[in-house]
Structure formats: structure tokens, C-alpha cells
Amino acid sequence: MKRVKRTQTYLDDLNAIEAHITVQDSPQAAADLWLHIDGQVDLLADPNHPRRKGLVVPDAIELVAHPNYLVILDEDETTVAVLNVLHVKRKHPR
């Protein structure tokens, strides 16, 4: 099993998504999405949990945590660093 380290940027991204969805939809939908994405991140402790080479961020590793959200990762033999959460429809620098 690997250690999963959440960065402050990841947590800030996730909280911003939650705040946006709270306004656009509902607090419950926002909390459910927050828990879903972070629950997918928990599964990264298993080195066999699916992730892919970066398509949005080419030198990174990506987790498709939700159909609309990617989690950007950096990984070594013992640790998964969770860097960002990105909405798939937003334009991101490459």
C-alpha cells in the first residue's frame, strides 16, 4: 500500500468545487461530490487502483474520480501526492 498525501492545493480545489456546487445546485449535492472525489483518492493507496498517464497534464498521472473531474497526481514507489482537481471541460495550460 502507498501513502496518499493530499496537498493544500488539492484541498483548496476540492473546497472551491464544493462552494460552487453549493450555490449552483445544493449543499447536499456539493457534499456528496466532495466525499465521492476524496473517496476515490483514498483508493489510490492501492497501487493497482486505476490511474492513467496525463492527457490533460502530459507529465502527470491522472485519476478519473468522476465523469466531470480529474485528479492530478505525482507518484513514486511509496507515495501518491494528490496535486489538483480539474473540471474536464475547462481549458487548462499544457
C-alpha positions as CSV (number, residue, x, y, z in Angstrom):
1,M,0.0,0.0,0.0
2,K,1.1,3.5,-0.8
3,R,0.8,6.6,1.4
4,V,-1.6,9.2,-0.1
5,K,-0.6,12.8,0.6
6,R,-3.2,15.5,-0.1
7,T,-1.6,18.8,-0.9
8,Q,-3.2,22.1,0.2
9,T,-3.8,23.0,-3.5
10,Y,-5.9,19.8,-3.9
11,L,-7.9,20.6,-0.8
12,D,-8.4,24.2,-2.0
13,D,-9.6,23.0,-5.4
14,L,-12.0,20.5,-3.8
15,N,-13.4,23.1,-1.4
16,A,-13.8,25.6,-4.3
17,I,-15.8,23.0,-6.3
18,E,-17.9,22.3,-3.2
19,A,-18.6,26.0,-2.8
20,H,-19.6,26.4,-6.5
21,I,-21.9,23.4,-6.5
22,T,-23.5,24.6,-3.2
23,V,-24.5,27.8,-5.0
24,Q,-25.4,26.2,-8.3
25,D,-27.2,23.1,-7.1
26,S,-27.4,22.2,-3.4
27,P,-25.3,21.8,-0.3
28,Q,-26.1,18.1,-0.2
29,A,-25.0,17.6,-3.8
30,A,-21.8,19.5,-3.1
31,A,-21.0,17.4,0.0
32,D,-21.8,14.2,-1.9
33,L,-19.4,15.2,-4.7
34,W,-16.7,16.2,-2.3
35,L,-16.9,12.8,-0.5
36,H,-17.0,10.9,-3.8
37,I,-13.9,12.6,-5.2
38,D,-12.0,12.3,-1.9
39,G,-13.1,8.7,-1.6
40,Q,-11.7,7.9,-5.0
41,V,-8.4,9.5,-3.8
42,D,-8.4,7.2,-0.8
43,L,-8.4,4.2,-3.1
44,L,-5.0,5.4,-4.6
45,A,-3.3,3.7,-1.6
46,D,-3.7,0.5,-3.7
47,P,-1.1,0.6,-6.4
48,N,-3.5,-1.4,-8.6
49,H,-6.3,1.2,-8.5
50,P,-6.7,2.6,-12.0
51,R,-5.0,5.8,-13.0
52,R,-3.6,6.9,-16.3
53,K,-0.8,8.9,-17.9
54,G,-1.7,12.5,-18.2
55,L,-3.9,13.5,-21.1
56,V,-4.7,17.0,-19.7
57,V,-1.4,17.5,-17.9
58,P,1.1,15.5,-20.0
59,D,3.8,14.8,-17.5
60,A,1.4,13.9,-14.7
61,I,-0.7,11.0,-13.7
62,E,-4.5,11.4,-13.7
63,L,-7.3,9.8,-11.8
64,V,-10.8,10.0,-13.3
65,A,-12.5,10.5,-10.0
66,H,-15.9,11.5,-11.5
67,P,-17.0,11.9,-15.2
68,N,-16.5,15.6,-14.8
69,Y,-13.4,15.8,-12.6
70,L,-9.8,14.6,-12.9
71,V,-7.4,14.5,-10.0
72,I,-3.8,15.2,-10.9
73,L,-1.2,13.1,-9.2
74,D,2.5,12.7,-8.8
75,E,3.7,9.3,-7.7
76,D,6.8,7.4,-6.6
77,E,7.4,3.9,-5.1
78,T,5.9,4.8,-1.7
79,T,3.7,7.9,-2.0
80,V,0.9,9.3,-4.1
81,A,0.9,13.1,-4.0
82,V,-2.6,14.5,-4.8
83,L,-2.0,17.8,-6.5
84,N,-5.1,19.3,-8.1
85,V,-8.7,18.6,-9.1
86,L,-9.7,19.8,-12.5
87,H,-13.1,20.0,-14.3
88,V,-12.7,18.2,-17.6
89,K,-14.5,20.9,-19.6
90,R,-12.2,23.8,-18.5
91,K,-9.3,24.8,-20.6
92,H,-6.0,24.0,-18.8
93,P,-2.5,25.0,-19.7
94,R,-0.3,22.2,-21.0
